[in-house]
Amino acid sequence: MILVFNAGSSSLKYALFEGERCVQKKTISTDDVVREAKKILRSLDHNSIQCIAHRIVHGGTHTRAEYITLEVEKNILKQIPLAPLHNPYELKIVEECKPLDIPQVAVYDTGFFSKLPKKSSTLPLPRDLAKEHNLRKVGFHGISHEFLLEELSQVVGKSKNQVSCITCHLGSGCSIACIENGKPKDVSIDFSTLGGVMMVTRPGNLDPGVLLYLLDEAGLSTKELHEILEYNSGIKGLSGSKDVKKLIEKGDESIDIFCYHVAKFIAMFYGTLKHCDGIVFSGGIAQRSPVVRRKICDELQGIGLVIDETLNKKNATIISSKKHNSPKIFVIPTNEELMIARKALQLIAK
């Protein structure tokens, strides 16, 4: 069996797989993912576990699934400044698993976007500086976006390399991917986990001048600025709360602003595709909230996007309006754990 750990910024997901068949799965909302991982390890029969696979948010130059060695751990540690809400905790869970003497595998969230075209991965900075510090668009949530691509290809009846689409992973962390003929063309989230579309506690794209102003004129230290950007911006910064469900229910303005930010990225990416097989909503916010999906689609009528409200309220797989000949809109629950298990099985089979 494959044990999968998927440690997020606000939850721990784990699953057990026999091949690709899930036999046990749970999501735990927690502020201490390491503590919960210890409980899970104590509850399982270790003799039946062949491999422990981990979602690693930032792998730096490491992009393919690989067995975790000391050198791999050092590389994950090196990326902590770029993924401070994830990499430290993922490493701690790896450490907790070591006494079991079971092979461990790292599956990187950045892997799917490792071969972005240069026109989208290049940051407009001095080339020497960018080369010295390996500054480029990295992209995140790749495990989820790759899974959604594979699922959509089955829904539309095309091979993966024929599918062009926009996938929206909207949860505590958010990213939007532009995929053309089965390959990532662009992604909203950038060099770090702070950029791209507005998120629950992170701001997404900001004018760099705002950051310089806060440092030079407002007198913030880099540590204070880091705290603001990682933990106190985005929806939480605007509303004072990160309880998205309650904010949606009361119609808080922060949700309208969030939906507009998402719509802007969809519109931008849609215009770069020669054709689009569909726009996919997924992640904890998008796959559960008809209100959020409607608000986003209402902002996109200029590209012909019209939602069927009856289907939307039912969380149907296809929620686009046939009456208005809208581009297809899909709601597909992501399954990062299954994708991680697949990657681990492929590695074991080599």
C-alpha positions, 0 to 999 in steps of 0.5 A, a space after each residue: 500500500 501507498 500512504 500519502 501525506 498532503 500537508 497544506 497551510 490549514 489542513 492535513 490530508 492523508 490517504 491509503 492506496 492499493 494501487 490506484 484504489 483508495 481504501 482510506 482517506 481523511 482531511 483534518 483541519 488543523 493548526 498543527 499538521 505534524 501533531 496530526 501526522 503523528 496520530 495517523 502514523 500511530 494508528 496504521 499497520 506499518 507492515 502493509 505500507 510499501 511507500 510513503 509519498 509526500 506532496 512537497 510544495 517547492 522543489 526548486 530545480 527538483 521537478 520529478 518524483 524521487 526517493 527522499 534522501 539526505 540530499 533531497 531533504 537539503 534541497 527541500 530545506 533550501 526552498 523554505 524561504 519561498 514556501 514557508 507555509 508548507 516546506 517546513 511542515 512537510 519536512 517535519 512529517 518526513 522526519 516523523 516517518 523515518 523510524 518506520 524504515 519505509 521508503 519515502 517519495 517526494 512529489 513536487 507541486 512545482 513539477 508540472 510547470 517545470 517546462 513552461 515556455 520561456 515567454 511565460 516563465 521569464 521574469 522581466 528583470 536584469 538577465 544576470 541577476 535572474 540567472 545568478 539567483 535562479 529567478 523565474 516563474 515556478 508555478 504551484 498546485 501543479 499536482 492538482 492542475 495535472 489531475 484536473 487536466 487528466 479528468 477533463 480529458 476523460 470528460 470531453 473524450 479527448 486524449 490529454 495532449 489534445 486538451 486546451 483549458 483553464 484550470 482554477 484551483 481555488 482554496 486557501 491557496 489559489 492558482 489558475 493555469 492555462 493549458 494548451 494541447 496538454 502542456 502548461 502554457 502559463 500559470 497565475 502563481 509566480 516565483 513564490 507562493 505569494 503571487 498571482 491571484 488573491 488568496 485567503 491570507 496572501 495578496 497575490 500580485 501587487 505593484 512592487 512599488 507598494 512593497 518599496 513604499 511600506 519598507 522605505 516610507 512606512 518603516 516596516 521591517 522585512 520580517 513585518 512585511 513578510 508577516 503581512 504578506 503571508 498571513 494577513 493579506 488577501 481575503 483576511 486582510 480585507 475582511 478581518 476573517 479567513 472563514 470564507 464560508 461565513 464571508 460568502 453567506 453574509 455577502 462580504 465585499 472581500 468575496 466580490 474582490 476575490 472573484 473579480 481577481 480570479 475573473 481577470 486571470 481567466 479572461 487574460 488566459 482565455 484570450 491566449 488560447 487558440 481554442 478552449 475545451 473548458 474552464 474548470 473550477 476546483 479546490 475547496 472554495 470553487 468546487 463547493 460554492 455556487 455563489 463564488 462560481 456565479 460571481 466569477 462567471 458574471 464578470 466574464 460575460 464579455 468572453 461569452 461565459 454564461 452559467 446555468 444557475 440550476 446546474 450550478 446550484 446542484 454542483 453539476 459537472 457541467 454548469 455552462 448554459 447550453 441556451 446561450 452557447 457558452 464556453 463549457 464550464 466544469 466543476 471537477 473535485 481535485 484529488 491530489 492524493 490520487 495524483 501523488 500515489 500515481 507518481 509514486 507507483 510510477 517511480 516504484 515501477 522503474 
